[in-house]
Amino acid sequence: MSAWTRRLRAFFGIEYALMLTYRAEILLWAIATCLPLIMLGVWTQAAESGDFVHGPAWMARYFIAVFLVRQVTIVWVIHHFEYLVVSGRLSPQLLLPVDPVWRYAVAHLAEQACRIPIVAVMLVGCLLLFPAAWRGDATVGPWVPGWGALVGGALACMAAFTLRFLLQYTFGLFAFWLERVAAVHELVYLLILFLSGMVAPLEVFPAAARDAVLWTPFPWLVWFPAKLMMGEPAPVLRGFVTLGVWIVALAVVNRVVWIRGLKHYSAMGA
């Protein structure tokens, strides 16, 4: 364990220094992933003029929570891995005594650590622009999440990040056979975009559609952690069980595809 700890710490130090080198690019990434903030403005205006179950304060609070969830669950490993395989630069990493997946995971954590100051500034700006989100209104009280909500939301975000990482990395492994796996993954991202609660909360879905969507892994990636962070009632047991089952299943598939992909990669003279 001490050897693994030293290796992971070394990876984190290297990746964190690398991310700091490209801090301006990380700023652009953070701005580019502020879709929830755009939807915040859209849905708060719709809630003021439309007949919705929840009012503008709830909508603002929800999309601010979605924004936070989004910032800590962003995954980009498929683009990096595809480049390494297609360019042949994966070969040196295979000589290291550590599976490359650990370095990719640590790189994501380092990138998130560099993103913290940017996200904090954007969060404060949102709370100042939409004070009803934390003050509340006639329909909801002040946003004061307790320790249970904070811990539950953090655990849900960790599980959601793990699932998204495994999903994208598993798709990335097909770069051993295909050259543009990132383009294929965009189809899955469309499902995540519209069914995870990132564009619209599940509460505005028709009841039948909402029940059907909850049988997929997508709403548990965004909607579920956001609800926990808000301190709102949520199917906690079902959410964590669903995330756990999908994580285990994808981990098994990932290892099978990795082993077969390595054989195919070696056969090409890498």
MOLINHU-V476852 format. One record per pair of residues at least 4 apart in sequence whose C-alpha atoms are under 6 Angstrom apart, sorted by the first residue. I is the first residue (numbers start at 0). GAP is how many residues later the second one is. Records with the same first field share a line. If there is no record, write none. Layout:
I: GAP, GAP
This chain:
11: 4, 94
14: 92, 95
15: 94
18: 92
27: 4
35: 4, 27, 31
38: 4
39: 20, 23
42: 4
43: 12, 15
45: 4
46: 8, 9
53: 4
56: 75, 76, 79
59: 73
60: 72
62: 4
64: 161
65: 4, 160
72: 88
74: 90
76: 4
77: 4, 90, 91, 94
81: 93
82: 4
83: 4, 5, 6
84: 5
118: 4
125: 4
126: 4
130: 4
131: 4
133: 8, 9
134: 7
135: 4, 5, 6
144: 4, 86
146: 4
147: 4
148: 4, 79, 80, 82
149: 79
152: 72, 75, 76
155: 4, 69
156: 4, 68
159: 61
160: 4
162: 84
164: 4
165: 4
169: 84
173: 4
174: 4, 6
175: 85
188: 4
190: 4
191: 4, 26
192: 5
193: 5
194: 23
195: 22, 23, 26, 27
196: 4, 5, 26
204: 5
218: 4
219: 4
226: 5
227: 4
234: 4
237: 4
239: 4
245: 4
249: 4
253: 4
256: 4
265: 4
